[in-house]
Amino acid sequence: MRRGSSSRTGSGFVRSFINLGLSHLLVALFTAIITAFFYSFIFPPSSSNLLTTPPLQIRPQRKLIIGINSFHTRIDRRQSLRNSWFQWINRSEVEVRFLLSGEEDSPSIRSEAETHGDLLLLPVGDHGYAKAYGTRTLLFYRWALATYQSDYILKIDEDAFLCYPRLRFELEYHRPERLYWGHYHACPKGPVWEKTLVRPDENFMLLSRDLVEWIVEAGNRFPLIDTDFGGTSLMLWIVGIETRKFNDARLVWRELSSSEEIPENAENFCENNLHLHRVGTNAMVKIYEKVKSGPSMKDRGPQAAKFKSFSCGQEFNSTKYYE
């Protein structure tokens, strides 16, 4: 009896040992898969591998692609942009599109699209303010990469006045590599991972193409977080990537009693500024008329603006930058 009992005990020990080994093996395998998954996201490839393979078809070349959040009812806002700073844009080098929900398709929207050729209907629902803006941004990025070959991709709001001639002038002095340009809410000091958890406001987010390609490639591999806001979503998508954060204080977010209020000395606004947020439909055109007749545009075009900006750990001095 003791021998049989000992045999059963021994075989039970072996089975327990095997089961324990299998459990550890499964845990190790699961851990390895999860680690590899997050490692590929948090620690992306080097810059030499950051670019995806372009499709075989030849895509039109553009210096810049601009996407502007909009809604189907805001025809007056879209028209105010067409009648103002859009007039500076050469459509052979810049592609600009208003981003609308595909649910907003209607005869009036189709007519507007055929007339102006600047609407892009995205396969996302119109859920109102600050809803699915991250998804809208990702869909816009996918469309931009699939449709054009470009150096930079910019996303702004429809109530923004853009000093496009100044932006176009200054893009020549940046290099299209890991550029993350905007007006940052904070630039904390600390470990490398902590420094990545900062973001520019989503009313102006300009990225070089390589960063957009990384985001789209990551989004094709696994779902990306959508916080409903484009700025915070974008921050999380590229966390861990070493970017060149250009914190530009000339991107003006104003707090005025009325969006139709025109800045003082508006004719000189683009001399030392790049962008004005929260601009009403009437003010948009009035500012444009003032600026285009001002000395900075009429007489000599944009010059090298002299300004300093603290770009998240590194002072940006334009007087040296343009030399």
Buried (B, 14 or more C-beta within 10 A) or exposed (E): EEEEEEEEEEEEEEEEEEEEEEEEEEEEEEEEEEEEEEEEBEEBEEEEEBEEEEEEEEEEEBBBBBBBBBBBEBBEBBBBBBBBBBEBBEEEEBBBBBBBBEBBBEEEBEEBBEEEEBBBBBEBEBEEEEBBBBBBBBBBBBBBBEBBBBBBBBBBBBBBBBBBBBBBBBBEEBEBBBBBBBBBEEBEEEEEEEBBBBBBBBBBBBBBBBBBBBBBBBBEEEEBEBBBBBBBBBBBBBEBBEBBBBBBBBBBEEEEEEBEEBBEEBBBBBBEBBBBBBBBBEBBBBBBBBBBEBEBBEEEEBEEBEBEBEBBEEEBEBEEBBE
